[in-house]
């Protein structure tokens, strides 16, 4: 029977993202071969995509709202509070996509 290691390695990839370490440092600290890291990173990225989902704005672009929240699959939240204009959001999204 073949064991699915993806859960283990995907958690390591997520741990790396918040570690603040270089790949080399992270791999040394976690007894992980660099090639193994990159192999699983590629699989991880294929599984979750680039992290962006299509945006659907239900209100007209000129509508004023008090809060805009963007939630990414990894749990990251962007929160815009106050009199945020949805046209500002439309301008900012391409910046985050790069």
KAJO-V777777 format. One record per residue. N is the residue number from 0. PSI is psi in whole degrees, 0 to 359 (* if undefined). D_LAST is the distance of its C-alpha to the last C-alpha in Angstrom with 2 decimals. Layout:
N/PSI/D_LAST + N/PSI/D_LAST
This chain:
0/134/41.17 + 1/134/37.58 + 2/138/35.60 + 3/110/32.04 + 4/357/30.16 + 5/320/26.72 + 6/315/27.27 + 7/310/28.18 + 8/327/25.33 + 9/324/22.65 + 10/323/24.07 + 11/319/23.83 + 12/317/20.13 + 13/321/19.65 + 14/320/22.07 + 15/318/20.18 + 16/326/16.96 + 17/0/19.14 + 18/330/21.48 + 19/7/19.96 + 20/161/21.51 + 21/165/20.54 + 22/317/20.85 + 23/313/24.24 + 24/315/25.53 + 25/315/24.48 + 26/320/26.13 + 27/315/29.24 + 28/335/29.61 + 29/16/29.29 + 30/50/31.39 + 31/133/28.64 + 32/138/28.35 + 33/318/25.02 + 34/323/25.23 + 35/318/25.92 + 36/308/22.89 + 37/326/20.55 + 38/310/22.57 + 39/331/22.14 + 40/318/18.45 + 41/316/17.95 + 42/319/20.32 + 43/313/18.67 + 44/324/15.22 + 45/321/17.20 + 46/316/19.14 + 47/357/16.59 + 48/200/13.81 + 49/2/10.12 + 50/357/11.32 + 51/141/10.64 + 52/157/13.79 + 53/145/14.86 + 54/129/15.85 + 55/121/19.45 + 56/114/20.91 + 57/333/24.67 + 58/156/25.72 + 59/150/25.61 + 60/337/22.72 + 61/354/25.36 + 62/141/26.60 + 63/137/26.56 + 64/159/25.94 + 65/327/26.65 + 66/136/23.89 + 67/127/20.51 + 68/132/19.33 + 69/124/16.23 + 70/127/17.05 + 71/158/14.91 + 72/331/16.91 + 73/3/17.17 + 74/351/18.90 + 75/138/16.43 + 76/137/17.26 + 77/128/15.91 + 78/122/19.08 + 79/118/19.71 + 80/162/23.47 + 81/201/25.92 + 82/69/26.06 + 83/132/22.42 + 84/130/22.03 + 85/339/19.96 + 86/331/18.90 + 87/318/17.07 + 88/315/15.16 + 89/324/14.35 + 90/327/12.96 + 91/328/10.86 + 92/317/9.20 + 93/331/6.79 + 94/318/5.80 + 95/337/5.51 + 96/345/3.82 + 97/*/0.00
